[in-house]
Amino acid sequence: MTKQTKSRTAMPHASTVWVSVDEIALRFGVSRNTVWRWSRTSENKFPNPVRLTPRVTRWRLADIERFEKALAGASSP
């Protein structure tokens, strides 16, 4: 008998890199509360979090990197 393994393609976000609120806070040098405030405020265009399970919320790393590039472009003269 061979052991069957689940295909990674069967998982809905297998190739996506996820980051937590703690990782984002560290990345931007702000508190966790600030990250959550940014996510609720539409003015700054901060990416929306994704609820992966009822108790796990993460952001896509690609969305955070896109946000950083937009900030860098906006602050350049």
C-alpha positions in Angstrom: 0.0 0.0 0.0 1.2 3.5 -0.8 0.6 6.4 1.5 -1.5 9.1 0.0 -0.6 12.7 0.5 -2.8 15.7 0.0 -1.8 17.8 -3.0 -0.8 21.4 -2.2 -3.0 22.6 -5.0 -6.0 21.3 -3.1 -5.3 23.9 -0.4 -6.8 27.3 -1.3 -3.9 29.6 -0.5 -0.9 27.3 -0.7 1.5 29.6 -2.5 0.5 32.7 -0.6 2.8 34.1 2.0 0.9 35.3 5.1 2.1 37.8 7.7 0.6 38.3 11.2 -0.2 41.6 12.9 2.9 41.2 15.0 5.1 40.9 11.9 3.5 43.9 10.3 3.9 46.0 13.5 7.6 45.0 13.7 8.1 45.8 10.0 6.7 49.3 10.3 7.9 50.0 13.9 4.4 50.5 15.2 2.1 48.9 17.8 -0.4 46.1 17.0 -3.2 48.5 17.7 -1.9 50.9 15.1 -1.9 48.1 12.5 -5.5 47.2 13.3 -6.5 50.9 13.2 -4.8 51.2 9.8 -6.8 48.2 8.6 -10.1 49.9 9.6 -9.3 53.3 8.1 -9.9 53.5 4.3 -8.0 56.8 3.9 -4.5 55.3 4.0 -5.3 52.4 1.6 -3.8 49.8 4.0 -4.5 46.3 2.7 -7.5 44.4 4.2 -6.7 41.4 6.4 -7.9 38.0 5.4 -9.6 35.8 8.0 -8.2 32.3 7.4 -10.1 30.7 10.3 -12.4 32.1 13.0 -9.4 32.9 15.2 -6.6 33.5 12.6 -6.4 36.7 10.6 -3.4 37.5 8.4 -2.3 39.8 5.6 -0.9 38.7 2.2 2.8 39.7 2.1 2.4 40.7 -1.5 -0.3 43.2 -0.5 1.9 44.7 2.3 4.8 45.0 -0.2 2.5 46.8 -2.7 1.4 49.2 0.1 5.1 49.9 0.9 5.9 50.7 -2.7 2.9 53.0 -2.9 4.1 54.8 0.2 7.6 55.1 -1.2 6.3 56.5 -4.5 4.0 59.0 -2.7 6.8 60.3 -0.5 9.3 60.7 -3.4 9.5 64.2 -4.9 
